[in-house]
C-alpha cells in the first residue's frame, strides 16, 4: 500500500532540500552528501529513480527531478558515470504523453523516422 500523496510529496521535498537548497544551504548540504558512503548514495539515487518513473504525481516528479538534478550536479560524471544510462534504462526516452501517443500511431515505411523526429 502506498503512503498518502501528501506524505509522499513531503518526502520528495525533504529529499530535494537535503541535497539542494539556496546557495548558503547548498554548501552545507554538499558536505553532508559527500559524507554519505558510495553504496548508500547508489541506493538513494536508485530509490529516487524508482519514484520518478513510478509515481503518477506531477508535483512529486518535479521535486524528485530537482533532487536528482542536484545529485547529478555533485556526482556526474566522476562519482555517477552511469547516470544517463540509468535514466534511459529506467524510463526509456523521456517525452510528453501527447508526443508518445502521436508517434505510437505512426506505422509503415518511415515510421521510425517519424518517431525520432517527434523529440
N, C-alpha and C positions, 0 to 999 in steps of 0.2 A: 504494500500500500504506500502511495506517495504522500509526502507531507503536504500540508496546506499550501496553496500557491503563495500566500503572503510570507510564510516561513521560508519557502524556497527562495523567494526574491530577497528576503533579508540575508539569507546565507550567501547569495550571489553578490550582494552589495558589500558584505563584510569581506568576502574573498577578494573582490576588486580593490577595496580600500586597504587591505593588508599588503598588497603588492604595488599599489599606486598611491593616489592622493595628490595633494598640492605639492609645490616644489619643496617646501620645508619637510613635509611628511615623507616625500619620496626618498630622501636621503636616509632617513631612519628606517623606512620600510625596506630599502635596498640592503642595508646592513642586516636586517632580520632575515631577508630572503637568502642572502649569501651564507648565512649561518646554518641554513637547513641542509641536511645531508642530501646528496645527489639522488639516492634511492627514494627519499621522501618527496623530493621535488618532482621526480618522474611520476609518482603516484598522484600528486596534486594536479599536474598537467593532464594526466590521463583522465582523472575524475572530471576536470573542467571540460575536457573534450567530450566526454560521455554526456554531460549535461547539455553542452552546446548543441549536440546533434540529436538529443532525445527529448528535451523539454520543449513543449509547444508554445510556451510563453515568450512573447517578443521582449518584454521587459527583462526577463531573466537572461535571455540570449544576449541582450545588449550589455548587461553587467558582466556576464561570463566572457564575452568578446573583449571587453575592456580589460578584464583581469588577464586574459591570455595575451593581449597586446602588451601590457606592462611586463609580463613574464618574458615574452619574446624579446622585448627591448633589452632586458637584462641578460637573457640567456642565449639568444640566437646571434650568430651561428655557433659560437665557441662551445657553450655548455648544452645546447639543444640543437645539434646539427640536423636532426631528423624532423624538425618542426613542420616543414612543408609536406614531407612525405606522410607524416601522421595525420595532418589535416586532410590530405587527399584520400588517404586510406579510410578514414572515418566517415567523411562526408561526401566523397567524390567531388565533383565540380560544384562549387557553390554558386547559385544563381537564384534569381527571383522565381517564385512559383509560376507566375504567368509566362515567363520565358521558357520554363521547363515544359509547360503544357503546350505551348506553341511548337516547340521543337519536337516533342514526342509525337505530334500529329504528322510530321513530315515523313514521307516514305518514298520508295522508288529511287531511280537514279538521281544522284546529287543530294540525297538525304543527309549523308554525313557532312557534306559541305554546308548545308543549311544549319545543322546543329552547331558546328564550330563558329558560324557567323553570328549566332544569337548571343554570344557573350558580350 
